[in-house]
Amino acid sequence: MTSILLTHKHFVAIDMGSNSFHLVIAREQDGSLQILHKEKQPVQLALGLNEKGEMSQESISRGIDCLKDFMQRFSNLSQAQVRPVATHTLRIANNTHVFIDAALEVMPYPIEIISGHEEARLIYSGIAQNQVLSDLNVVIDIGGGSTEVIIGKQTQPIRLSSLRCGCVSYNERFFIDGSLKKENFKGAMAAADKQFATLSKEYFAGNWQLALGSSGSVKAIAAAINETFADNLITLKRLKYLKNELIKAENVKNLTFENIDERRTALIPAGLSILISFFRRLSVDELQYAQGALREGVLYELAKIGQYQDIQQRTINSIAKLYHVDIQHAESVRQTAMELFEHVAEKWHIRQHARLLSFAANVHEIGIHINSKSHHKHGGYIISNSDLPGFSESLQHHLSILITHHRKKLHPVAIKHLPTSMNRSIAYLITLLRLAVLFNLGRIGTQFDFNHVHAEDDKIILSLPQTTKHSRLLIKDLQREQKKLAAIGVELVLH
């Protein structure tokens, strides 16, 4: 009797927060996800930020050591798809590139530094996969350096906000010596009030059918409340009671909670201040701790399970429709670009960027809606300044660079400023996109034998078609392109 060996796809989400790094490993099981392993390490990146906005070498080292540990958990898994995302501290630090370069030495996966809005969207996505939601929901996620606040209708987020207040940053600012005086809480709550006051008017309508809180801070506060009231329901009255109990303790060192880690206990005063301000400002009556958050959102979208089927492609399709892109022509350019890509991807080590090139081809002409003369510049500007659900800040920036440089003059400085790991990859992707555009000029695809296309280091070699009336113009275009590509260190060889 022959046995059949079943293999599963594995999905790995890494959430690099300001306070903790989280790892979640899951596998696909009958169309759903089965969580295999969860792990958290208190890296505390935000504690390493100095007056110049730079992370200390100690905090960077803690983060890198954590990633080394995480790698050992999943490096031998079969068919593993890995998505590491980073949030507030790596968003704002002035030496983020140092961390990224060091991380790539131990973990060969590109780190997405996601925007505050994208972080909020992924949080809501993760909650939606683990929680029955109502017609009108408000969600708060108190992180180490930022707090995300989301309004949603059932499974769809309709307002996304990220505020610069977090349990680690507020702890350093208002409770650094562990003192729990009224003045400390008053200062922290006043600062949080200013942040919540910046929210749009929709956040102050009240009448929430369901208010949810995610993150370690909300979980710890719920646990602290449970020790007194025997349930986890969070209300403003209970939050005030907890605040008064903390003030009585006088110092964080005197706090003892049975089910809360000591390191998390130290952050409760800051998280509590933010949460009290949230209740007051947004007229929240009661709040429940929500299972699921950013890492679950990342995981489910990575696996494409649930209602969120390829949100990046949905975003690209939406923006193409919004700016009246010629879909048929864009698809021709995309097919040409991807055919070229297949011949050079392995040599140029750009296989992981296939979707970026495909997306760029899909929307390379969105700027024509504004002005055809410089539509490449307009297109890049649109992408840079649009809200693109599903796209990290870095991916959005890379897409903008590709579109800005798909025609006309190339600007090497835009590529040189990229992290070392992406510098050459973006140059190669620009090359492929520009060639695909050339082969489809005039909305008529030029027949070309792509089987003779190959790459060698910084070279791409094309075999010219036989000289005919229709190919002469293409050959001239390619010869002009040789000089332009040289500006970004790519040699186009024609023979």
C-alpha positions in Angstrom: 0.0 0.0 0.0 1.4 3.4 -1.1 1.4 6.2 1.5 0.8 9.7 0.3 2.9 12.5 1.8 0.8 15.6 2.3 2.6 18.9 2.2 1.2 22.2 3.5 1.9 25.8 2.7 3.3 27.7 5.6 2.8 31.4 6.3 4.9 33.5 8.6 4.1 36.9 9.8 6.6 39.0 11.7 5.4 42.2 13.4 8.3 44.5 14.4 6.7 46.9 16.8 8.1 49.7 18.9 7.9 47.7 22.1 7.8 44.0 21.0 8.5 41.8 18.0 5.9 39.1 17.3 6.2 36.0 15.2 3.2 33.9 14.1 3.5 30.8 12.0 0.5 29.1 10.4 -0.3 26.5 7.8 -3.1 26.2 5.3 -5.5 23.5 6.4 -8.7 22.8 4.3 -9.0 26.4 3.2 -8.3 28.0 6.6 -5.3 28.8 8.7 -4.1 26.7 11.5 -1.8 28.6 13.9 1.3 26.5 14.7 3.4 28.9 16.8 3.3 32.3 18.4 6.2 34.1 20.0 6.9 37.5 21.4 10.1 39.2 22.4 10.3 42.6 24.3 12.8 44.2 21.9 11.8 47.8 23.0 13.1 49.6 19.9 11.5 52.9 21.0 13.6 52.9 24.2 16.6 53.4 22.1 15.6 56.6 20.3 17.8 59.6 21.2 17.3 63.3 20.7 18.4 63.0 17.1 15.7 60.4 16.4 18.3 57.6 16.0 18.0 54.1 17.5 20.8 53.1 19.8 23.1 50.3 18.8 21.9 48.3 21.8 18.2 48.5 20.6 19.3 47.6 17.1 21.2 44.6 18.4 18.2 43.5 20.4 16.1 43.6 17.3 18.6 41.7 15.2 19.1 39.0 17.9 15.3 38.6 18.0 15.2 38.1 14.2 17.9 35.5 14.4 15.8 33.6 16.9 12.7 33.9 14.8 14.6 32.6 11.7 15.4 29.4 13.5 11.7 28.8 14.1 10.7 28.7 10.4 13.8 28.5 8.2 13.3 24.7 7.6 9.5 24.9 6.9 8.3 23.7 3.5 6.8 26.2 1.1 7.0 29.1 3.6 5.8 32.5 2.6 7.2 35.2 4.9 6.1 38.8 5.4 8.0 40.9 7.9 6.4 44.4 8.6 7.7 47.2 10.8 5.8 50.0 12.4 6.2 53.3 14.3 9.8 53.3 15.5 11.3 52.1 12.2 9.0 54.5 10.5 10.4 57.6 12.2 14.0 56.7 13.1 16.7 58.5 11.2 18.9 55.5 11.1 16.4 52.9 10.0 18.6 51.9 7.1 21.2 50.6 9.6 18.7 48.3 11.0 17.3 47.2 7.6 20.8 46.4 6.3 21.7 44.4 9.4 18.4 42.6 9.3 19.0 41.4 5.7 22.2 39.8 6.9 20.3 37.4 9.1 16.9 37.3 7.4 16.7 37.2 3.6 13.2 38.8 3.4 12.5 42.4 2.6 11.1 44.3 5.6 8.0 46.4 4.8 7.9 49.7 6.8 4.2 50.2 6.7 2.5 53.6 7.1 0.2 54.4 10.0 -2.9 54.1 7.9 -1.7 50.7 6.5 -1.0 49.6 10.1 -4.5 50.6 11.1 -6.0 48.8 8.1 -4.1 45.6 8.9 -5.2 45.7 12.5 -8.8 45.9 11.5 -8.3 43.1 9.0 -6.8 40.9 11.7 -9.7 41.7 14.1 -12.2 41.0 11.4 -10.8 37.5 10.9 -11.2 36.7 14.6 -14.2 38.7 15.8 -17.9 39.1 15.0 -18.2 42.7 14.2 -21.3 45.0 14.3 -22.6 47.6 11.8 -20.6 50.4 13.5 -17.3 49.6 15.3 -14.5 51.6 16.8 -11.1 50.0 17.4 -8.1 51.3 19.4 -4.7 49.7 19.3 -2.2 51.2 21.7 1.3 50.4 20.4 4.7 51.3 21.8 5.1 54.5 19.7 1.8 55.1 18.1 -1.9 54.5 18.6 -4.2 53.4 15.8 -7.9 54.3 15.8 -10.3 52.8 13.3 -13.9 53.1 12.5 -15.4 50.2 10.6 -18.7 49.0 9.3 -18.8 45.3 9.8 -15.7 43.9 8.1 -14.8 47.1 6.2 -12.7 49.9 7.7 -14.1 53.3 6.8 -11.8 55.7 8.8 -8.1 55.0 9.6 -6.0 57.1 11.8 -2.6 56.8 13.4 -1.7 59.1 16.4 1.8 59.8 17.8 1.1 58.5 21.3 2.2 55.1 22.6 2.8 53.3 25.8 6.6 53.2 25.5 7.0 56.8 24.3 4.6 58.1 27.0 6.2 56.0 29.7 9.6 57.7 28.9 7.9 61.1 28.8 5.7 61.0 31.8 6.5 58.0 34.0 10.2 57.5 33.4 11.1 57.3 37.1 8.2 55.1 37.9 6.5 57.8 39.8 2.6 57.5 39.9 1.5 60.9 41.0 -1.7 62.7 39.9 0.5 65.2 37.9 2.1 62.4 35.9 -1.3 61.0 34.8 -2.6 64.6 34.2 0.3 65.4 31.9 -0.1 62.1 30.0 -3.8 62.4 29.5 -3.5 66.0 28.4 -1.0 65.0 25.7 -3.2 62.1 24.6 -6.2 64.5 24.4 -4.3 66.7 22.0 -3.7 63.7 19.8 -7.3 62.5 19.8 -8.5 66.1 19.1 -6.8 65.8 15.7 -9.2 63.0 14.6 -11.9 63.8 12.0 -15.4 64.6 13.1 -16.7 61.0 12.4 -14.8 59.8 15.4 -16.8 61.9 17.8 -20.3 60.8 16.7 -20.5 58.2 19.5 -23.3 55.6 19.5 -20.8 52.8 18.9 -22.4 49.4 18.6 -19.0 47.8 19.4 -15.8 49.2 20.8 -12.7 47.0 20.8 -9.2 47.3 22.0 -6.2 45.3 20.7 -2.5 45.3 21.7 -0.6 44.3 24.8 -1.5 47.4 26.7 -5.3 46.9 26.4 -4.8 43.2 27.2 -2.9 44.1 30.4 -5.4 46.7 31.5 -8.2 44.2 30.9 -6.3 41.7 33.1 -5.7 44.3 35.8 -9.4 45.1 35.8 -10.3 41.4 36.0 -8.3 41.0 39.2 -10.7 43.4 40.9 -14.0 43.0 39.1 -13.8 39.3 38.0 -14.4 40.1 34.4 -12.5 41.8 31.5 -15.1 44.5 30.6 -13.4 47.9 30.4 -15.5 51.0 31.3 -14.5 54.6 32.1 -15.5 54.1 35.7 -13.2 51.0 36.0 -10.4 52.8 34.3 -10.6 55.7 36.8 -10.7 53.2 39.7 -7.5 51.5 38.3 -5.8 54.9 37.9 -6.6 55.8 41.6 -5.2 52.4 42.7 -2.0 53.1 40.8 -1.7 56.5 42.4 -2.1 54.9 45.8 0.8 52.6 45.0 3.0 55.7 44.4 5.5 53.9 42.2 5.5 51.2 39.5 7.9 49.2 41.7 5.1 48.7 44.2 2.6 47.3 41.6 1.8 43.6 41.8 -0.5 41.9 39.3 -0.8 38.1 39.3 -1.3 37.7 35.5 0.7 40.5 34.1 4.4 40.3 33.2 6.6 42.8 35.1 7.9 44.5 31.9 4.3 45.1 30.8 3.2 46.3 34.2 5.7 49.2 33.9 3.8 50.4 30.8 0.3 50.2 32.3 0.2 53.8 33.5 1.0 55.2 30.1 -1.4 52.9 28.3 -4.1 53.7 30.9 -3.7 57.4 30.4 -4.2 57.0 26.6 -7.2 54.7 27.1 -8.9 57.1 29.5 -8.5 59.9 27.0 -9.9 57.7 24.3 -13.0 56.9 26.3 -13.6 60.6 27.2 -12.9 62.0 23.7 -14.8 59.4 21.7 -17.7 59.0 24.0 -17.1 55.2 24.5 -19.3 53.5 27.1 -17.5 50.1 27.3 -14.7 48.3 25.5 -13.8 44.7 25.0 -10.4 43.2 24.4 -10.2 42.0 20.8 -8.4 38.8 19.7 -6.4 39.4 16.6 -4.5 42.5 15.4 -1.8 43.5 13.0 0.1 40.2 12.7 -3.2 38.3 12.1 -4.1 40.8 9.4 -0.7 40.3 7.8 -1.0 36.5 8.1 -4.5 36.2 6.5 -3.7 38.5 3.7 -0.4 36.6 3.0 -2.4 33.4 2.8 -5.2 35.1 0.8 -7.8 33.5 3.1 -11.1 35.2 4.0 -12.7 38.2 2.5 -9.5 40.0 1.7 -8.5 38.5 -1.6 -5.4 40.2 -2.9 -6.1 43.7 -1.7 -3.0 45.0 -3.5 -4.3 44.0 -6.9 -7.7 45.4 -6.0 -6.1 48.7 -5.1 -4.2 48.8 -8.4 -7.4 48.0 -10.4 -9.2 50.7 -8.5 -6.7 53.4 -9.2 -6.4 52.4 -12.8 -10.2 52.8 -13.1 -10.2 56.1 -11.2 -7.6 57.6 -13.6 -9.1 56.1 -16.8 -6.1 54.0 -17.7 -6.2 52.3 -21.1 -6.6 48.8 -19.7 -5.9 47.0 -22.9 -2.7 48.9 -23.6 -1.5 48.5 -20.0 -2.1 44.8 -20.2 0.1 44.6 -23.3 2.9 46.5 -21.6 2.5 44.3 -18.6 2.7 41.1 -20.6 5.8 42.3 -22.4 7.5 43.4 -19.1 6.7 40.1 -17.5 8.0 38.1 -20.5 11.3 40.1 -20.4 11.3 39.6 -16.6 11.2 35.8 -16.9 14.4 35.8 -19.0 16.5 37.9 -16.5 14.9 37.4 -13.1 17.2 34.7 -11.8 20.4 36.3 -13.0 19.4 39.7 -11.7 18.0 38.2 -8.4 14.7 40.1 -8.7 12.2 37.2 -8.6 10.6 38.6 -5.4 9.8 41.8 -7.2 7.6 40.3 -9.9 4.4 41.9 -8.5 5.9 45.3 -8.2 6.8 45.3 -11.9 3.4 44.0 -12.8 1.7 46.7 -10.8 3.8 49.4 -12.3 2.9 48.3 -15.8 -0.8 48.2 -14.9 -0.8 51.9 -13.9 2.2 53.4 -15.7 0.0 55.8 -17.6 -2.2 57.1 -14.8 -0.6 60.6 -15.2 -2.1 61.0 -18.7 -5.3 61.9 -16.9 -3.6 65.1 -15.8 -1.3 66.0 -18.7 0.1 63.8 -21.4 3.4 65.7 -21.9 4.9 64.8 -18.5 2.5 62.1 -17.5 5.4 60.0 -16.1 6.0 62.7 -13.5 2.3 63.2 -12.8 1.9 59.4 -12.4 4.7 59.2 -9.9 3.2 62.1 -7.9 -0.2 60.5 -7.9 1.2 57.2 -6.5 3.3 59.0 -3.9 0.4 61.0 -2.6 -2.4 58.4 -2.8 -3.8 56.2 0.0 -3.0 52.7 -1.4 -4.5 50.0 0.8 -2.3 46.9 1.0 0.9 48.8 0.2 3.7 49.5 2.6 5.4 52.9 2.5 8.5 51.4 0.9 6.5 49.5 -1.7 4.5 52.6 -2.6 7.7 54.6 -2.9 9.2 51.9 -5.2 6.1 51.9 -7.4 6.3 55.7 -7.6 9.9 55.6 -8.7 9.2 53.0 -11.4 6.3 55.0 -12.8 8.2 58.3 -12.7 11.1 56.7 -14.7 9.2 54.6 -17.2 10.0 57.1 -20.0 12.1 60.2 -20.8 15.2 61.2 -18.7 16.4 59.0 -15.9 17.4 60.5 -12.5 20.0 58.3 -10.9 19.9 60.2 -7.6 16.4 58.9 -6.9 17.7 55.3 -7.1 21.0 56.0 -5.2 19.0 57.2 -2.2 17.3 53.8 -1.9 18.6 51.2 0.7 21.5 49.2 -0.6 19.3 46.1 -0.9 16.9 47.7 -3.4 19.3 50.0 -5.4 20.1 47.6 -8.2 16.8 45.8 -8.1 14.9 49.1 -8.9 17.4 49.9 -11.7 16.7 46.6 -13.3 12.9 46.9 -12.9 13.0 50.3 -14.5 15.0 48.9 -17.4 12.4 46.2 -18.0 9.4 48.6 -17.7 11.0 51.1 -20.1 11.8 48.4 -22.7 8.2 47.0 -22.4 6.9 50.5 -23.0 9.2 50.9 -26.1 8.0 47.6 -27.5 4.4 48.9 -27.3 4.7 52.5 -28.5 1.9 53.7 -30.7 -0.5 51.2 -29.0 0.8 48.6 -31.5 2.9 45.8 -30.0 6.1 45.1 -31.9 6.9 41.5 -32.7 10.1 40.5 -31.0 11.9 37.2 -30.3 12.3 37.3 -26.5 13.9 33.9 -26.4 17.3 35.5 -27.1 17.0 38.0 -24.2 19.4 37.3 -21.3 21.2 39.2 -18.6 24.8 39.3 -17.4 25.5 41.3 -14.2 24.5 44.9 -15.1 23.8 44.0 -18.7 20.7 43.0 -20.6 21.3 41.6 -24.1 18.7 41.9 -26.9 19.0 40.4 -30.4 17.8 43.0 -32.8 15.1 42.0 -35.3 15.8 41.9 -39.0 15.8 45.4 -40.4 12.4 46.0 -41.9 10.2 49.1 -42.5 8.4 48.5 -39.2 11.5 47.7 -37.1 13.7 50.6 -38.1 12.0 53.0 -35.7 12.2 50.5 -32.8 15.9 50.0 -33.4 16.4 53.8 -33.2 14.4 53.9 -30.0 16.5 51.1 -28.5 19.8 52.8 -29.5 18.6 56.0 -27.8 17.6 54.0 -24.8 21.2 52.6 -24.5 22.5 56.1 -23.5 19.6 56.7 -21.0 20.0 53.4 -19.2 23.7 54.0 -18.8 22.8 56.8 -16.4 21.6 54.2 -13.9 24.4 51.8 -14.5 22.6 49.3 -16.8 24.2 48.4 -20.2 21.7 47.6 -23.0 23.6 45.4 -25.5 22.1 45.2 -29.0 23.3 42.7 -31.6 
